[in-house]
């Protein structure tokens, strides 16, 4: 863990004020625009009650649906030490007001305050040191199973792109998860096969490669299965995202996690026009 940045501010059990990186009108403006487009509202959490709504959705998806084994300090919530330092992006159903999609975003300043990113706990990120000053970490992305369509994901990505540009940030990293449960059996063969497939076409240059702290044992797995990557990973790859190396095994979430990096400069033209030309 020697590559981790030293905090430049005293560590604190509390975060910056919710929404402190956003203009006062952002949540209202984004919500009205998204609602007019298709019955969803996008906003950034501004108080703890809204963060709790995101954490309940995360619990429902990661624990109830995917079988993660988490020690939740509050029953029915997915909570970890990074949450207090993150900005939380929410998508709501405009009719019910329920949170149906979420991302959390850890900025460079807040990463220094907490001492690392979540990705640092899974990978040695030494080779990314030069990028950290304008690099955010995306994490805990999930969408309610009744709303897994392109509109929710595009709304999330549009808000993230706006956030990056307004705060002069240009790089995003994160761990994209591949479930280990396949046809009722826990196996790493699917993850090994997906990694082999995407690494052949979307591997980053070697100066950005990272190493998993708990590697998925690829040498013992069958990587010849004809399986498609999860939809979210395929979406990332279409946006120009690169794979940074072999997957780590996350036993708590029962997933294989791919390290991924997306730079705004690498967005293909049509997506650059869609997300950045506003």
C-alpha positions as MATLAB code, in Angstrom:
seq = 'XXXXXXXXXXXXXXXXXXXXXXXXXXXXXXXXXXXXXXXXXXXXXXXXXXXXXXXXXXXXXXXXXXXXXXXXXXXXXXXXXXXXXXXXXXXXXXXXXXXXXXXXXXXXXXXXXXXXXXXXXXXXXXXXXXXXXXXXXXXXXXXXXXXXXXXXXXXXXXXXXXXXXXXXXXXXXXXXXXXXXXXXXXXXXXXXXXXXXXXXXXXXXXXXXXXXXXXXXXXXXXXXXXXXXXXXXXXXXXXXXXXXXXXXXXXXXXXXXXXXXXXXXXXXXXXXXXXXXX';
ca = [
       0.000    0.000    0.000;
       3.077    2.278   -0.228;
       1.691    3.988   -3.321;
      -1.246    5.527   -1.475;
      -1.290    9.325   -1.239;
      -0.841   10.893    2.161;
      -3.913   12.828    3.331;
      -3.444   16.580    2.931;
      -6.279   17.367    5.341;
      -6.999   15.887    8.781;
      -9.054   12.736    8.541;
     -12.604   13.257    9.729;
     -15.539   10.932   10.442;
     -17.739   13.313    8.458;
     -17.628   14.350    4.844;
     -17.919   17.670    3.150;
     -21.429   19.072    3.210;
     -23.625   17.037    0.875;
     -23.752   18.520   -2.579;
     -20.860   20.911   -1.916;
     -19.393   20.269   -5.380;
     -22.600   21.155   -7.186;
     -24.292   24.379   -8.164;
     -27.408   25.108   -6.039;
     -29.671   24.600   -9.043;
     -28.062   21.381  -10.333;
     -30.361   18.827   -8.761;
     -33.518   20.709   -9.653;
     -32.366   21.403  -13.215;
     -31.250   17.837  -13.871;
     -34.405   16.403  -12.353;
     -36.721   18.529  -14.430;
     -34.822   17.780  -17.640;
     -34.705   14.035  -17.076;
     -38.316   13.876  -15.977;
     -39.420   15.577  -19.148;
     -37.443   13.055  -21.158;
     -38.882    9.875  -19.762;
     -40.217    9.674  -16.233;
     -36.915    9.736  -14.339;
     -35.205   12.393  -12.235;
     -31.462   12.743  -11.675;
     -29.943   14.488   -8.645;
     -27.010   14.429   -6.263;
     -27.632   13.450   -2.651;
     -27.580   16.511   -0.389;
     -28.302   14.980    3.006;
     -27.916   11.682    4.799;
     -31.493   10.520    4.230;
     -30.876   10.531    0.468;
     -27.612    8.617    0.883;
     -29.515    6.020    2.925;
     -31.917    5.537    0.014;
     -28.972    4.734   -2.267;
     -27.536    2.369    0.331;
     -30.846    0.500    0.573;
     -30.948    0.052   -3.193;
     -27.359   -1.196   -3.134;
     -28.246   -3.717   -0.423;
     -31.225   -4.979   -2.392;
     -29.118   -5.482   -5.524;
     -25.809   -6.676   -4.083;
     -27.053   -8.738   -1.140;
     -30.635   -9.809   -1.854;
     -30.158  -10.308   -5.600;
     -26.475  -11.160   -6.040;
     -25.740  -12.876   -2.720;
     -23.027  -10.612   -1.323;
     -22.021  -11.298    2.281;
     -21.765   -7.916    3.996;
     -21.547   -6.811    7.606;
     -24.088   -4.009    7.422;
     -23.931   -1.575   10.373;
     -27.573   -0.720    9.622;
     -29.806   -3.652    8.605;
     -30.853   -3.562    4.968;
     -28.169   -1.037    3.954;
     -24.852   -1.445    2.114;
     -22.491    0.922    3.950;
     -18.718    1.171    4.043;
     -16.122    3.676    5.245;
     -15.861    5.398    1.841;
     -19.518    6.461    1.714;
     -19.038    9.495    3.974;
     -16.396   10.858    1.608;
     -18.289   10.293   -1.657;
     -20.789   12.242   -3.706;
     -23.824   10.032   -4.390;
     -25.644   10.280   -7.720;
     -29.301    9.224   -7.678;
     -31.848    8.388  -10.358;
     -35.458    8.382   -9.180;
     -38.693    7.186  -10.692;
     -40.543   10.443  -11.270;
     -43.865    8.912  -10.283;
     -42.978    7.106   -7.067;
     -39.905    9.072   -6.043;
     -38.045    5.798   -5.405;
     -34.302    5.659   -6.054;
     -33.856    3.239   -8.971;
     -30.207    3.820   -9.847;
     -27.076    5.115   -8.171;
     -23.339    5.714   -8.453;
     -20.965    7.024   -5.852;
     -18.072    9.300   -6.813;
     -14.848    9.743   -4.824;
     -12.984   12.888   -5.869;
      -9.191   13.353   -5.620;
      -9.497   15.661   -2.595;
     -11.747   13.243   -0.743;
      -9.520   10.287   -1.676;
      -6.662   12.105    0.057;
      -8.846   12.709    3.100;
      -9.860    9.068    3.501;
      -6.371    7.839    2.568;
      -7.094    5.788   -0.551;
      -9.729    4.757   -3.056;
     -11.764    1.569   -2.813;
      -9.849    0.330   -5.855;
      -6.608    0.655   -3.866;
      -7.894   -2.055   -1.530;
      -8.220   -4.459   -4.464;
      -5.306   -3.423   -6.692;
      -1.809   -1.983   -6.529;
      -2.380    1.295   -8.392;
       1.243    2.484   -8.357;
       1.272    3.137  -12.102;
      -1.679    5.516  -11.864;
       0.091    7.996   -9.549;
       0.479   10.628  -12.264;
      -3.282   10.588  -12.936;
      -4.561   10.944   -9.372;
      -4.770   14.732   -9.310;
      -7.697   14.753  -11.786;
      -8.950   11.200  -11.289;
     -12.242   10.216   -9.676;
     -13.321    6.758   -8.629;
     -16.746    5.493   -9.625;
     -18.239    2.733   -7.530;
     -21.251    0.883   -6.181;
     -23.145    1.358   -9.454;
     -26.470   -0.431   -9.586;
     -29.937   -0.158  -11.095;
     -33.182   -1.620   -9.774;
     -34.084   -4.787  -11.758;
     -37.381   -3.267  -12.934;
     -35.574   -0.322  -14.538;
     -32.568   -1.825  -16.305;
     -32.947   -0.050  -19.589;
     -30.747    2.376  -21.456;
     -32.523    5.489  -20.218;
     -31.445    5.104  -16.591;
     -27.817    4.328  -17.457;
     -27.608    7.204  -19.954;
     -29.040    9.590  -17.360;
     -26.375    8.501  -14.878;
     -23.572    8.845  -17.414;
     -24.774   12.261  -18.591;
     -24.753   13.589  -15.025;
     -21.303   12.083  -14.413;
     -19.893   13.694  -17.568;
     -21.288   17.072  -16.504;
     -19.770   16.630  -13.035;
     -16.354   15.815  -14.512;
     -16.276   18.815  -16.834;
     -17.519   21.319  -14.226;
     -14.942   20.189  -11.664;
     -12.019   20.062  -14.147;
     -11.569   16.289  -13.835;
     -10.645   14.049  -16.746;
     -10.108   10.448  -15.613;
     -12.397    7.849  -14.053;
     -11.401    4.528  -12.536;
     -13.382    1.753  -10.927;
     -13.886   -1.951  -10.462;
     -16.404   -3.492  -12.853;
     -17.869   -6.600  -11.277;
     -18.529   -9.966  -12.930;
     -20.784  -12.231  -10.812;
     -19.208  -15.557   -9.829;
     -22.615  -17.249   -9.595;
     -23.429  -18.865  -12.954;
     -26.307  -21.287  -13.509;
     -26.578  -21.777   -9.765;
     -22.874  -22.636   -9.345;
     -20.099  -20.396   -8.026;
     -17.326  -20.503  -10.605;
     -14.601  -18.252  -11.939;
     -14.749  -19.704  -15.455;
     -17.157  -17.037  -16.692;
     -15.005  -14.207  -15.367;
     -11.858  -15.784  -16.828;
     -13.543  -16.116  -20.214;
     -14.809  -12.534  -20.182;
     -11.386  -11.229  -19.153;
      -9.674  -13.133  -21.970;
     -12.146  -11.752  -24.470;
     -12.039   -8.081  -23.450;
      -8.293   -8.031  -22.796;
      -7.653   -8.972  -26.429;
      -9.293   -5.765  -27.670;
      -9.463   -3.248  -24.818;
      -6.283   -3.593  -22.740;
      -4.607   -0.349  -21.679;
      -0.985    0.335  -22.518;
       1.477   -1.219  -20.095;
       2.321    2.010  -18.248;
      -1.186    1.923  -16.726;
      -1.317   -1.756  -15.757;
      -2.237   -2.572  -12.167;
      -1.903   -5.745  -10.098;
      -4.690   -7.430   -8.106;
      -4.029   -7.925   -4.406;
      -6.151  -11.094   -4.371;
      -5.936  -12.353   -7.960;
      -8.577  -14.509   -9.554;
      -6.636  -17.787  -10.192;
      -6.841  -17.576  -13.989;
      -4.367  -20.398  -14.528;
      -6.770  -22.897  -12.906;
      -9.901  -21.738  -14.740;
     -11.503  -22.498  -18.093;
     -11.402  -19.274  -20.114;
     -12.868  -20.751  -23.303;
     -16.564  -20.218  -22.533;
     -18.587  -18.293  -25.097;
     -20.170  -15.762  -22.729;
     -21.041  -12.104  -23.108;
     -19.697   -9.480  -20.692;
     -22.305   -7.883  -18.405;
     -24.219   -5.069  -20.100;
     -22.555   -2.382  -17.967;
     -19.071   -3.558  -18.947;
     -20.042   -3.614  -22.621;
     -21.330   -0.061  -22.222;
     -18.070    1.069  -20.647;
     -16.057   -0.458  -23.485;
     -18.161    1.356  -26.081;
     -17.232    4.602  -24.297;
     -13.526    3.925  -24.797;
     -12.807    2.427  -21.383;
      -9.626    0.363  -21.032;
      -8.891   -2.743  -18.949;
      -5.948   -2.199  -16.595;
      -5.077   -5.829  -15.902;
      -6.270   -9.153  -14.572;
      -9.329   -9.311  -12.284;
      -9.264   -9.451   -8.514;
     -11.489  -11.781   -6.528;
     -13.867  -10.052   -4.120;
     -15.133  -12.787   -1.773;
     -17.507  -10.463    0.100;
     -19.425   -9.527   -3.052;
     -18.888  -12.921   -4.692;
     -17.537  -11.243   -7.825;
     -14.467  -10.974  -10.007;
     -13.582   -7.292  -10.358;
     -12.004   -5.872  -13.502;
      -9.903   -2.708  -13.050;
     -11.053   -0.154  -15.614;
     -10.004    3.337  -16.645;
     -11.952    5.855  -18.706;
     -10.505    9.180  -19.880;
     -12.680   11.901  -21.344;
     -10.144   12.385  -24.131;
     -10.752    8.786  -25.240;
     -14.519    9.140  -25.679;
     -15.518    8.248  -29.257;
     -16.816   11.184  -31.255;
     -20.516   10.358  -31.081;
     -20.414    9.946  -27.301;
     -18.285   13.067  -26.874;
     -20.970   15.010  -28.728;
     -23.753   13.456  -26.642;
     -22.178   13.814  -23.192;
     -19.866   16.844  -23.478;
     -21.528   19.200  -25.967;
     -23.886   20.932  -23.534;
];
